[in-house]
Structures are given as structure tokens and as C-alpha cells.
Amino acid sequence: MALHHVTSGRDEGFDDVYSGLLSRRPLPKYRLPEGPNDPRAVHQLLRDELTLDGDASQNLATFCTTWSEPQVKELMAENMAKNMIDKDEYPQTAAIESRCVHMLADLWHSPRSRTTVGCSTTGSSEAAMLGGLALKWRWRAGREAAGKPADRPNLVCGPVQVCWEKFARYFDVELRQVPLEADATGLRAHQLREHVDDNTIGVVAILGVTYTCDYEPVAEIAAELDAIAADGGPDVPVHVDAASGGFIAPFLRPDLEWDFRLERVASINTSGHKYGLAPLGVGWIVWRTAELLPEDLVFDVDYLGGSMPTFALNFSRPGGEIIAQYYNLLRLGREGYRRVQRACADTAAHLADEISRMGPFTLLYDGRGALPAVSYTLDGDPGYSLYDLSEALRAHGWQIPAYPLPPARQDTVIHRILIRHGISRDRADLLVADIGSCVETLASGRRPERVTFHH
Ligand SMILES: *Cc1c(COP(=O)(O)O)cnc(C)c1O
């Protein structure tokens, strides 16, 4: 019998979700149901199922926003119909996007922040594609102008996030990932000379290495590339992948030169939905100055009689995240971001101290100086692994990933814990208590099955 025959004809006076037909059978999973169902029942059953995902605020694996102010939620709901690409229909949403670009360009010290170009994206991954494409186009134009072959581009980087591997594969660029040195967690400037050549479209430097959360030395990387060019070698631009650090470094380490203060930095991406504090679905890319974005990558769409340049992989895209990003920029200002990120960094440093004090761990990154996060390894062979500890913590609701470092340090397995807006000091202490009890249980060889309650 079709579901709607029963659930749409409600019993007069008895309207109960859990005794209705929809909840008394498995939900349809392979075939679109024939008829409609009661919205309340569908909503409730979906909510029930989604609780199995766990609590996003206990997901300490993600860099992404898991807490937002009620005003952000309202703006998201109010603007659900706004399509970012319809710049002629929604000129104010387009204007807001542009304001965010210029504020970021200014925050990152573009010498021409009011006239330079940039755009919103769905995240840093799309931004990386756009940044990589601009590098490839500029390199090719230079090679063709010099009458040289332009068919074997390469991109040089350290332990990058997977989006750069995607860029390289999708757009036919050789990815030259420089192996980690024995005691390093990222690319080091002195490694570059061996890897860059005339076919290098750019070097990606990472502000907030995904694996360990510290910063690559962007200024040293830029200086080494200056020296290579001065020695008659290739003149290679830098793109900074500041997915996380782009919203941390300007507030917590304003004197650290990683951005457009370095002339060699041609473009920067960040994830608005990470430490930019916007809800999921927004990233940004900004070029140092407008001429660094090749014109033939930009498509013009009509905009109120004029034309609006767009550079994006997708067409339709929600506008709410961009509006919410602007909300956060206005709501917090520099001082607000500084306080929010400082609170996260203090909590991360405290967590690092507590973890270090526990004994069996060695910190790889102590939460100080770069992202508000902690990464560590397990000492020796205590009879359990970090994978076991992750699993034990999962029983308490915590999601903390264990994974190997990239080549050539892939024998080292680490834990990484991210502290974001919305994770208080007390919450970190609850986590410390749970790590302590899990370690104790694992060390004693008992199965970690009993969840303790905190009073
Ligand atoms: C998260 C991250 C990305 C990918 O960003 P999305 O916004 O998730 O697409 C790229 N690079 C680094 C360094 C990251 O941390």
C-alpha cells in the first residue's frame, strides 16, 4: 500500500508521529515514495536519524564552524532563496561579496586593496582551483611570449591538503610534493632550489598545515625564491593556502609577514567557514593586484546594464553564507576576531600543557604561535595505539582523528585536536579527563566500555 494512503488521511484527533505508518516501517531508501508524507513525521524521523551523526561540537577533527550566533541562523534562513550568481537580480548580495573581498585584501595588506580582485567560492578547495588556474595561465602566457614550450607545468608544495592534488590532476599539472625532512612538519625554504624549474607555475605555502596545524615559513620561502630568481633561475610566484591561518594570523600574530606584504605572494585563499566563523559553504580568494588574474579566465555576466566579472567553477550557489560572512566581519571587527581567536588559542595552549603532562605523549605542535590546535604522537609501544585511543574517545562522543604524517614521515602516527569558537575551557577539561581515563583503561588492558559521567 502506498504510504500516503495511510499517513495523509490522518485519524481525527490522533496525530502521533511514532504510531503513524511512516515510523512503523523502514524509511524508503532506494525508491522515491509514491505519495507525500506528513511533514512533521518526516522531519522528526530525519532528526532522529541524524542524531547518529554525533554532536558536531564534539568533532575536534574539523576546522569548520560548528557554532553560530542566532543572527547568523536568521540571516541564513531569510536569504535561502538568494542565488549568488544572480548578480543582476541580487545586486546587494553581490555588493556584500565585493565588500568582503576588499576587507580581506586590506586585512592581508594588498597594496591596492580597494581595486584588487577576488571572489567568494564554496570553500578553500574551489579557491585553490581558481588560484592554481591563474598561476597556470600566467606561466603559460610567459612561456608562449618567450617562444618556449608550455606543455609540462608543475606546482611545488609541501604536505598540502588534498584540494591541491585535485587541482593538479583535474588541470593537468605535475604536483611536486617535497618530502618532509626528518624533524619538519612542513616545507622548508632550503628545499626549494632542488624542485623549482622553468616549468614551475608557482609554489604553494600553507598557513596552517592540515596535518599538524603549524605555519610554513612563508617569508623564508618567498626570500629563497627571490634568491633563486636573482641567481638567474626561474621567477616563481607564491600562492598562500591560508585556509585556516588567513583568519588567525592577522589577529594573533599581526607582525608575522606571510601575506601581500611579501611581494612574491600573488594570491591567498581562506575558508570563510573555518576560522572566518561563517557557516559552511564559503571560501575566498584574493589576488595581490587586479592584473595578476588573467582576463581570459573571467567571464562577464550582465549586471544592471553593465557587466559583472565572474570567476567560479560553479554557477548557482547560495548567497546566505556570504551575507553571514559579512555579518561576522561587521559584528566582530578586528577586536572581536582577536578576542575570539585568542580565547581559542589560550584553550589550545592549556590543552597542550595538560596532554603533555599526562605522560605518554609527545607534542608535535603545542598550540602556540599558529592555529588554535594541538598535535601529538604516542611514545614507544605502550600496548595500544593512537587509533585505539581515538576509538575509545569516540565512546565518549569525542571525534579525534589518528593518522600518519605525509611522506617521508609516514611512519609517525599523530592525533590532531582543533579548538574552535564554541569550545570552552571547561569543555577542554572534560576532554582531558576523558583522555586520561581512556589512557588508563587502555594501559591496563581493559576494554574501554564504561562511559564516566562528569559532575
Ligand atoms: C581545509 C583546508 C583546505 C580545503 O578547504 P575547504 O574549505 O574545506 O574546501 C585546503 N587547504 C587547507 C590548508 C585546509 O586546511
The ligand as an SDF file (V2000), in Angstrom:
LIG
                    3D

 15 15  0  0  0  0  0  0  0  0999 V2000
   40.5530   22.8340    4.8870 C   0  0  0  0  0  0  0  0  0  0  0  0
   41.6750   23.1060    4.0260 C   0  0  0  0  0  0  0  0  0  0  0  0
   41.5020   23.1490    2.6410 C   0  0  0  0  0  0  0  0  0  0  0  0
   40.1900   22.8470    1.9920 C   0  0  0  0  0  0  0  0  0  0  0  0
   39.2570   23.8160    2.3690 O   0  0  0  0  0  0  0  0  0  0  0  0
   37.6840   23.6590    2.1800 P   0  0  0  0  0  0  0  0  0  0  0  0
   37.1800   24.9830    2.6060 O   0  0  0  0  0  0  0  0  0  0  0  0
   37.2840   22.5380    3.0970 O   0  0  0  0  0  0  0  0  0  0  0  0
   37.4150   23.3430    0.7570 O   0  0  0  0  0  0  0  0  0  0  0  0
   42.5900   23.4820    1.8690 C   0  0  0  0  0  0  0  0  0  0  0  0
   43.7830   23.7450    2.4110 N   0  0  0  0  0  0  0  0  0  0  0  0
   43.9980   23.7050    3.7580 C   0  0  0  0  0  0  0  0  0  0  0  0
   45.3550   24.0330    4.2920 C   0  0  0  0  0  0  0  0  0  0  0  0
   42.9420   23.3840    4.6030 C   0  0  0  0  0  0  0  0  0  0  0  0
   43.1330   23.3720    5.9200 O   0  0  0  0  0  0  0  0  0  0  0  0
  1  2  1  0
  2  3  1  0
  2 14  2  0
  3  4  1  0
  3 10  2  0
  4  5  1  0
  5  6  1  0
  6  7  2  0
  6  8  1  0
  6  9  1  0
 10 11  1  0
 11 12  2  0
 12 13  1  0
 12 14  1  0
 14 15  1  0
M  END
$$$$
